[in-house]
């Protein structure tokens, strides 16, 4: 019973922390797209660029958060599966950048580490849930 509670709590914390992290970027991007791009030292110099960051990081991000919040409440394993794939995709995208364009800067390396850790944590939680089910 204690093992089940630990796994369930870990699931909730993992999904919740992911939602909070994504929400912070999404809200920042909705209200101040330039502040989001300042993190990577990119200047948004036209309204098309501003609306793209607002839409992709802000609007799409909020859609992902809404879906994750729903899954957190109704189907947490689906939320774990989605987030494991999500963090894996981010990490692979950064690895492709290293292979194609060269080394990442401090920001990219920091996030590659975070995204990889979240992918591994998601995979471990999925495995733990599967083992606990049997």
VOBA-1610 file (N, C-alpha, C; in pm, whole numbers, padded with zeros to 5 digits, always signed):
BEGIN
Unk+00082-00120+00000Unk+00000+00000+00000Unk+00086+00127+00000Unk+00194+00125+00081Unk+00283+00241+00088Unk+00351+00265-00047Unk+00387+00157-00114Unk+00450+00168-00246Unk+00354+00235-00345Unk+00227+00195-00342Unk+00126+00255-00431Unk+00110+00404-00406Unk+00109+00443-00279Unk+00095+00584-00244Unk+00217+00663-00290Unk+00334+00605-00274Unk+00457+00672-00318Unk+00458+00692-00469Unk+00419+00590-00543Unk+00414+00600-00689Unk+00309+00702-00731Unk+00192+00695-00672Unk+00084+00791-00706Unk+00128+00934-00676Unk+00188+00956-00561Unk+00236+01090-00524Unk+00343+01136-00622Unk+00434+01047-00660Unk+00539+01081-00756Unk+00479+01117-00892Unk+00378+01043-00934Unk+00308+01074-01059Unk+00252+01216-01055Unk+00182+01246-00947Unk+00118+01378-00933Unk+00223+01488-00930Unk+00331+01468-00856Unk+00438+01569-00849Unk+00504+01591-00984Unk+00531+01483-01055Unk+00594+01495-01186Unk+00507+01572-01284Unk+00380+01536-01292Unk+00289+01604-01383Unk+00268+01749-01336Unk+00250+01767-01207Unk+00230+01902-01153Unk+00347+01995-01176Unk+00468+01948-01152Unk+00587+02030-01176Unk+00600+02063-01324Unk+00570+01967-01409Unk+00575+01992-01554Unk+00473+02098-01592Unk+00352+02088-01539Unk+00248+02187-01568Unk+00292+02326-01522Unk+00345+02336-01402Unk+00388+02466-01350Unk+00499+02525-01436Unk+00597+02443-01473Unk+00706+02491-01558Unk+00657+02538-01694Unk+00572+02459-01755Unk+00517+02496-01886Unk+00428+02619-01875Unk+00353+02629-01766Unk+00265+02744-01747Unk+00345+02873-01732Unk+00459+02866-01666Unk+00539+02988-01648Unk+00588+03042-01782Unk+00632+02953-01870Unk+00677+02996-02003Unk+00557+03041-02087Unk+00448+02969-02077Unk+00329+03003-02157Unk+00273+03139-02118Unk+00260+03164-01990Unk+00206+03292-01946Unk+00300+03407-01980Unk+00429+03386-01960Unk+00527+03487-01998Unk+00516+03518-02147Unk+00503+03414-02227Unk+00496+03431-02373Unk+00367+03500-02416Unk+00258+03472-02349Unk+00132+03538-02382Unk+00138+03688-02352Unk+00194+03721-02238Unk+00193+03861-02194Unk+00314+03942-02237Unk+00428+03874-02258Unk+00550+03946-02297Unk+00640+03855-02381Unk+00604+03834-02509Unk+00682+03744-02593Unk+00831+03779-02599Unk+00861+03908-02595Unk+01002+03947-02600Unk+01078+03895-02479Unk+01016+03893-02363Unk+01082+03843-02242Unk+01119+03695-02259Unk+01033+03619-02325Unk+01064+03479-02351Unk+01187+03469-02440Unk+01191+03548-02544Unk+01303+03540-02638Unk+01431+03603-02582Unk+01417+03690-02484Unk+01536+03745-02418Unk+01617+03635-02351Unk+01551+03525-02313Unk+01621+03413-02251Unk+01727+03354-02345Unk+01704+03366-02474Unk+01799+03313-02573Unk+01860+03425-02659Unk+01846+03547-02611Unk+01906+03665-02675Unk+01863+03682-02821Unk+01731+03674-02845Unk+01675+03695-02978Unk+01579+03814-02971Unk+01595+03906-03065Unk+01511+04025-03069Unk+01393+04000-03163Unk+01273+04022-03113Unk+01152+04014-03196Unk+01129+04154-03251Unk+01151+04170-03382Unk+01149+04306-03438Unk+01029+04334-03529Unk+00930+04244-03527Unk+00808+04271-03605Unk+00691+04197-03542Unk+00571+04240-03575Unk+00453+04181-03512Unk+00428+04036-03551Unk+00476+03994-03668Unk+00463+03853-03705Unk+00546+03765-03611Unk+00667+03810-03581Unk+00753+03736-03489Unk+00691+03734-03349Unk+00641+03847-03305Unk+00578+03856-03173Unk+00457+03764-03165Unk+00373+03767-03267Unk+00253+03683-03264Unk+00289+03535-03273Unk+00397+03501-03341Unk+00439+03360-03350Unk+00482+03306-03213Unk+00561+03382-03140Unk+00604+03339-03007Unk+00485+03334-02913Unk+00400+03436-02920Unk+00279+03439-02837Unk+00191+03317-02868Unk+00179+03282-02995Unk+00094+03170-03035Unk+00154+03035-03001Unk+00281+03016-03034Unk+00344+02885-03015Unk+00372+02858-02868Unk+00450+02945-02805Unk+00485+02922-02665Unk+00371+02958-02571Unk+00293+03059-02607Unk+00183+03101-02521Unk+00057+03020-02544Unk-00003+03034-02662Unk-00130+02969-02690Unk-00122+02817-02695Unk-00027+02764-02769Unk-00013+02618-02777Unk+00028+02564-02640Unk+00115+02636-02573Unk+00154+02595-02438Unk+00035+02585-02345Unk-00054+02684-02351Unk-00173+02680-02265Unk-00265+02564-02303Unk-00270+02530-02430Unk-00349+02412-02472Unk-00291+02284-02413Unk-00160+02274-02416Unk-00094+02157-02358Unk-00121+02151-02208Unk-00112+02265-02142Unk-00137+02270-01997Unk-00281+02229-01966Unk-00376+02277-02046Unk-00516+02238-02025Unk-00534+02088-02039Unk-00475+02032-02143Unk-00484+01887-02163Unk-00418+01810-02050Unk-00302+01855-02007Unk-00232+01787-01897Unk-00309+01797-01766Unk-00372+01911-01742Unk-00450+01927-01620Unk-00569+01830-01621Unk-00634+01820-01734Unk-00745+01725-01748Unk-00695+01582-01724Unk-00582+01547-01787Unk-00529+01411-01772Unk-00481+01385-01629Unk-00427+01486-01565Unk-00385+01471-01426Unk-00503+01427-01339Unk-00618+01483-01367Unk-00738+01454-01287Unk-00803+01322-01329Unk-00801+01291-01457Unk-00879+01177-01507Unk-00797+01054-01546Unk-00680+01074-01607Unk-00601+00962-01660Unk-00453+00995-01646Unk-00402+00985-01525Unk-00267+01031-01498Unk-00161+00953-01577Unk-00185+00827-01605Unk-00088+00749-01683Unk-00075+00806-01824Unk-00185+00851-01881Unk-00179+00917-02012Unk-00096+01045-02004Unk-00112+01120-01896Unk-00032+01241-01876Unk+00116+01204-01867Unk+00148+01098-01796Unk+00288+01052-01786Unk+00343+01012-01922Unk+00264+00940-01997Unk+00308+00897-02131Unk+00335+01018-02220Unk+00240+01111-02218Unk+00257+01231-02300Unk+00382+01308-02258Unk+00399+01331-02129Unk+00514+01410-02082Unk+00647+01339-02107Unk+00649+01209-02097Unk+00772+01135-02126Unk+00811+01156-02273Unk+00715+01146-02361Unk+00740+01173-02503Unk+00775+01320-02526Unk+00705+01410-02460Unk+00727+01554-02472Unk+00870+01591-02435Unk+00915+01549-02316Unk+01050+01583-02271Unk+01156+01514-02356Unk+01128+01392-02401Unk+01220+01322-02491Unk+01236+01399-02621Unk+01124+01446-02676Unk+01127+01520-02803Unk+01208+01649-02790Unk+01190+01720-02681Unk+01269+01841-02658Unk+01419+01808-02654Unk+01455+01705-02578Unk+01596+01668-02565Unk+01654+01625-02700Unk+01581+01545-02774Unk+01630+01500-02906Unk+01647+01619-02999Unk+01556+01715-02993Unk+01568+01834-03078Unk+01698+01909-03047Unk+01732+01918-02920Unk+01858+01986-02884Unk+01979+01904-02931Unk+01970+01771-02921Unk+02080+01687-02970Unk+02097+01701-03121Unk+01988+01712-03193Unk+01996+01734-03337Unk+02066+01868-03365Unk+02033+01969-03286Unk+02098+02099-03302Unk+02248+02087-03282Unk+02291+02011-03182Unk+02434+01991-03157Unk+02499+01925-03279Unk+02434+01822-03332Unk+02490+01749-03446Unk+02493+01833-03574Unk+02389+01912-03596Unk+02377+01988-03721Unk+02444+02125-03714Unk+02427+02193-03600Unk+02469+02333-03591Unk+02585+02359-03497Unk+02620+02261-03415Unk+02732+02280-03323Unk+02686+02289-03178Unk+02782+02310-03090Unk+02755+02309-02946Unk+02651+02412-02904Unk+02577+02375-02800Unk+02479+02465-02741Unk+02550+02561-02645Unk+02483+02670-02617Unk+02532+02762-02516Unk+02488+02716-02378Unk+02508+02801-02280Unk+02475+02769-02142Unk+02326+02738-02125Unk+02241+02821-02185Unk+02095+02801-02176Unk+02057+02665-02235Unk+02102+02636-02355Unk+02068+02511-02421Unk+02118+02389-02346Unk+02240+02396-02295Unk+02294+02284-02217Unk+02217+02261-02088Unk+02180+02371-02022Unk+02102+02360-01899Unk+01968+02291-01927Unk+01901+02333-02034Unk+01771+02274-02065Unk+01782+02134-02122Unk+01890+02103-02191Unk+01910+01966-02236Unk+01919+01873-02114Unk+01990+01917-02012Unk+02002+01839-01889Unk+01866+01822-01821Unk+01791+01930-01809Unk+01659+01925-01745Unk+01564+01835-01824Unk+01559+01855-01955Unk+01469+01776-02039Unk+01503+01628-02037Unk+01632+01598-02038Unk+01675+01458-02031Unk+01637+01397-01897Unk+01659+01473-01790Unk+01623+01424-01656Unk+01473+01399-01645Unk+01393+01491-01701Unk+01248+01472-01697Unk+01205+01353-01783Unk+01270+01333-01895Unk+01239+01215-01977Unk+01269+01087-01898Unk+01387+01081-01838Unk+01425+00962-01762Unk+01331+00940-01644Unk+01298+01048-01573Unk+01205+01037-01461Unk+01068+00988-01507Unk+01020+01040-01619Unk+00893+00994-01673Unk+00897+00846-01708Unk+01006+00803-01771Unk+01021+00662-01808Unk+01025+00573-01684Unk+01096+00618-01581Unk+01104+00541-01456Unk+00965+00532-01392Unk+00892+00641-01392Unk+00757+00638-01334Unk+00665+00547-01414Unk+00674+00551-01545Unk+00592+00459-01625Unk+00626+00314-01593Unk+00753+00285-01581Unk+00797+00149-01546Unk+00746+00111-01408Unk+00759+00201-01311Unk+00713+00173-01174Unk+00563+00149-01170Unk+00489+00228-01245Unk+00345+00207-01252Unk+00311+00072-01313Unk+00383+00033-01415Unk+00359-00095-01481Unk+00392-00210-01386Unk+00505-00199-01316Unk+00545-00305-01223Unk+00447-00314-01106Unk+00394-00202-01063Unk+00300-00200-00951Unk+00165-00258-00991Unk+00134-00249-01121Unk+00006-00300-01172Unk+00003-00452-01172Unk+00118-00511-01197Unk+00125-00658-01208Unk+00117-00727-01073
//
